[in-house]
Structures are given as structure tokens and as C-alpha cells.
């Protein structure tokens, strides 16, 4: 019995040893990449058409969001460590790393919510000075960050369900496919934020 079969018992592989569940997640993520790419492309298109696009460095809290980005990207590592722990059959380490991952993801959303609260008044002033470009900037900002925040929220619910199953002893070194698939989604949520962050805050 090879290693892949041990890791994912009962799964019929497609495209070699890739399990069906993991393949479906990759297909879903590919479609999601196109969704984010379309939104980011739309943002740059509107920005290119505007002659007085607001300076994001003046409006947005780049330092706070940079720190928040570190929190989110760190959760990608803790998620990977959770999968690595179950491969070693270390249930306690897996649960601990899952808990840290959920904590970091929740912290990211809370900080983003605080930033939203701060921006409402600031964007109102921008609307008064530059009503057309100001509204476009705010609309695309909230659309992109809100779309990503929704993914983070879904990911947290997903990981919460995985954690409950893990606490009940469902996963082991011989059966951790569901955890691995959840990790794929969470890594996507983390790293697609880099593209959103660079587009809105840096470039």
C-alpha cells in the first residue's frame, strides 16, 4: 500500500493520485481566482480612467493593514503545521495549531472591521472633495476587501467545523483528507489577500 493510499483511504484518485475531493477544491479555487482577478482588473481599469483618483497612502492605514496582513499570512503557516501534526498523529498539536489559525483569522476580521469604522468618515470627506472618483475608490475598496472578508468568514466557519471533528478524534495519520482540503482553501484565502493588499494599499 503506497503512502497516498494510507493518507486518503477509500478515495478514488483522479489525474494520478489526486483524490476527488482535493481535485474539486482545486477547481473551485481556480474559479475563485478568476473572480478576484476580475475584480482587481476592474479596480485598475476604473483607476486608469480617473484623472483625480485618491491617493490610497493618504486615505488608508497602510501600517495597520500591513500588520494585519502579517497576522493573516501567519495563519497560513499554523494551518500547515496543523496538517503536519496530524501526519505525525499528534492530535494535541493539530488542535492547538487549528485554534491559533482560527484566532489569527478572527483577529484579521476584527482589525479590518475597525479599519472600516475609521474609513467611513474619511471617505465621506473624500466624496465631498472628489465625488466621482471618491465614490469609485470607496466602492471598489469595499467590494474587494468585503469579498475577501466574506471568504475569510467562510473559512473560519469551515475550520470551526473541522476543529469540532478533530476534537472528536475523526482525523489521524491514516485519515486527514478533509483537513488537508480545508488547508487548501485557507491558504488560498491568505495568499489572495496579498494581491488585494498590494493593489489597494501599495501600488
C-alpha positions as CSV (number, residue, x, y, z in Angstrom):
1,X,0.0,0.0,0.0
2,X,1.5,3.3,-1.0
3,X,1.7,6.5,1.1
4,X,-1.1,8.2,-0.8
5,X,-3.5,5.4,-0.2
6,X,-2.6,5.4,3.5
7,X,-3.2,9.1,3.8
8,X,-6.6,9.1,2.0
9,X,-8.2,5.7,2.4
10,X,-11.3,5.0,0.4
11,X,-10.7,7.8,-2.0
12,X,-10.7,7.2,-5.8
13,X,-7.9,9.2,-7.4
14,X,-8.2,11.3,-10.5
15,X,-5.3,12.6,-12.5
16,X,-2.9,10.2,-10.9
17,X,-3.0,10.1,-7.2
18,X,-5.1,13.3,-6.7
19,X,-8.2,12.5,-4.6
20,X,-11.6,13.5,-5.9
21,X,-12.2,15.9,-3.0
22,X,-8.9,17.7,-3.4
23,X,-9.5,18.0,-7.2
24,X,-12.9,19.6,-6.6
25,X,-11.4,22.1,-4.3
26,X,-8.7,23.0,-6.8
27,X,-11.4,23.5,-9.5
28,X,-13.3,25.7,-7.1
29,X,-10.2,27.7,-6.2
30,X,-9.4,28.2,-9.9
31,X,-12.8,29.7,-10.4
32,X,-12.4,31.9,-7.4
33,X,-9.0,33.1,-8.7
34,X,-10.8,34.3,-11.8
35,X,-13.4,36.1,-9.6
36,X,-10.7,38.0,-7.7
37,X,-8.7,38.7,-10.9
38,X,-11.8,40.2,-12.5
39,X,-12.4,42.5,-9.5
40,X,-8.8,43.6,-9.3
41,X,-8.7,44.2,-13.1
42,X,-11.9,46.3,-12.8
43,X,-10.3,48.3,-10.0
44,X,-7.3,49.2,-12.1
45,X,-9.4,50.0,-15.1
46,X,-11.5,52.5,-13.2
47,X,-8.4,53.9,-11.6
48,X,-6.8,54.3,-15.0
49,X,-9.9,56.2,-16.3
50,X,-10.0,58.6,-13.4
51,X,-7.9,61.8,-13.5
52,X,-8.1,62.5,-9.8
53,X,-8.0,59.1,-8.2
54,X,-7.4,59.5,-4.4
55,X,-4.0,58.6,-3.0
56,X,-4.5,55.4,-1.1
57,X,-1.5,56.1,1.1
58,X,-3.2,59.2,2.4
59,X,-6.6,57.6,2.9
60,X,-5.8,54.1,4.1
61,X,-4.0,53.0,7.2
62,X,-1.2,51.1,5.4
63,X,0.8,50.4,8.6
64,X,-2.2,48.8,10.4
65,X,-3.2,46.8,7.4
66,X,0.4,45.6,6.9
67,X,0.4,44.3,10.5
68,X,-3.0,42.7,9.8
69,X,-1.5,41.1,6.7
70,X,1.2,39.5,8.8
71,X,-1.4,38.1,11.1
72,X,-3.3,36.5,8.2
73,X,-0.2,35.1,6.5
74,X,1.0,33.7,9.8
75,X,-2.2,31.7,10.0
76,X,-1.3,30.0,6.7
77,X,1.8,28.6,8.5
78,X,-0.2,27.5,11.5
79,X,-2.6,25.7,9.2
80,X,0.3,23.9,7.5
81,X,1.6,22.9,10.9
82,X,-1.8,21.5,11.9
83,X,-1.7,19.2,8.8
84,X,1.9,18.3,9.6
85,X,0.9,17.5,13.2
86,X,-1.8,15.1,12.1
87,X,0.6,13.4,9.7
88,X,2.6,12.6,12.8
89,X,-0.6,11.6,14.6
90,X,-0.1,14.4,17.1
91,X,-3.7,15.2,17.9
92,X,-3.0,17.9,20.5
93,X,-0.6,19.8,18.3
94,X,-3.1,19.7,15.5
95,X,-5.9,21.1,17.6
96,X,-3.6,23.7,19.0
97,X,-2.5,24.9,15.6
98,X,-6.1,24.9,14.3
99,X,-7.0,27.1,17.3
100,X,-4.2,29.5,16.6
101,X,-5.3,29.6,12.9
102,X,-8.9,30.5,13.8
103,X,-7.7,33.1,16.3
104,X,-5.5,34.8,13.7
105,X,-8.2,34.8,11.1
106,X,-10.7,36.2,13.6
107,X,-8.2,38.9,14.6
108,X,-7.8,39.8,11.0
109,X,-11.5,40.4,10.6
110,X,-11.8,42.4,13.8
111,X,-8.9,44.7,12.7
112,X,-10.5,45.1,9.3
113,X,-13.8,45.9,10.9
114,X,-12.0,48.6,12.9
115,X,-10.5,50.0,9.8
116,X,-13.9,50.1,8.1
117,X,-15.2,52.1,11.0
118,X,-12.4,54.6,10.7
119,X,-12.8,54.9,7.0
120,X,-16.5,55.8,6.8
121,X,-15.9,59.4,8.0
122,X,-12.7,59.7,6.0
123,X,-14.4,58.5,2.8
124,X,-17.2,61.0,3.4
125,X,-14.8,63.8,3.2
126,X,-13.3,62.4,0.0
127,X,-16.8,62.2,-1.5
128,X,-17.3,66.0,-0.8
129,X,-13.9,66.9,-2.4
130,X,-14.0,64.4,-5.3
131,X,-17.5,63.0,-5.6
132,X,-17.0,60.8,-8.7
133,X,-13.5,59.4,-8.1
134,X,-14.1,59.3,-4.4
135,X,-17.2,57.2,-4.7
136,X,-15.5,54.9,-7.2
137,X,-12.5,54.4,-4.9
138,X,-14.6,53.7,-1.9
139,X,-16.9,51.3,-3.8
140,X,-14.1,49.3,-5.3
141,X,-12.3,49.3,-2.0
142,X,-15.2,47.9,0.0
143,X,-16.2,45.5,-2.8
144,X,-12.7,43.9,-3.0
145,X,-12.0,43.9,0.8
146,X,-15.6,42.8,1.6
147,X,-15.5,40.0,-0.9
148,X,-12.2,38.8,0.6
149,X,-13.6,39.2,4.2
150,X,-16.5,37.0,3.2
151,X,-14.1,34.3,2.2
152,X,-12.2,34.7,5.5
153,X,-15.5,34.3,7.4
154,X,-16.5,31.2,5.4
155,X,-13.0,29.8,6.0
156,X,-13.4,30.4,9.8
157,X,-16.7,28.6,9.8
158,X,-15.1,25.8,7.7
159,X,-12.2,25.5,10.1
160,X,-14.5,25.6,13.1
161,X,-16.4,22.5,11.7
162,X,-13.1,20.8,11.0
163,X,-11.9,21.6,14.6
164,X,-15.1,20.1,16.1
165,X,-14.5,16.9,14.0
166,X,-10.8,16.9,15.0
167,X,-11.7,17.2,18.7
168,X,-13.8,14.1,18.3
169,X,-10.9,12.2,17.0
170,X,-12.0,11.9,13.4
171,X,-8.6,12.6,11.9
172,X,-5.4,10.5,12.1
173,X,-2.2,9.9,10.2
174,X,-4.3,7.5,8.1
175,X,-7.2,9.8,7.5
176,X,-6.8,13.5,7.2
177,X,-8.0,14.4,3.7
178,X,-10.8,16.7,5.0
179,X,-8.2,18.7,7.0
180,X,-5.9,18.9,4.0
181,X,-8.7,20.2,1.8
182,X,-9.6,22.8,4.4
183,X,-6.0,23.8,4.4
184,X,-6.0,24.4,0.7
185,X,-9.0,26.8,1.0
186,X,-7.4,28.6,3.9
187,X,-4.0,29.0,2.1
188,X,-5.9,30.5,-0.9
189,X,-7.8,33.0,1.4
190,X,-4.5,34.0,2.9
191,X,-2.4,34.5,-0.2
192,X,-5.1,36.0,-2.4
193,X,-5.1,38.8,0.2
194,X,-1.6,39.7,-0.8
195,X,-2.9,40.6,-4.3
196,X,-5.7,42.6,-2.8
197,X,-3.4,44.3,-0.4
198,X,-0.8,45.2,-3.0
199,X,-3.5,46.5,-5.4
200,X,-5.4,48.7,-2.9
201,X,-2.7,49.8,-0.5
202,X,0.7,49.7,-2.2
203,X,0.6,50.1,-6.0
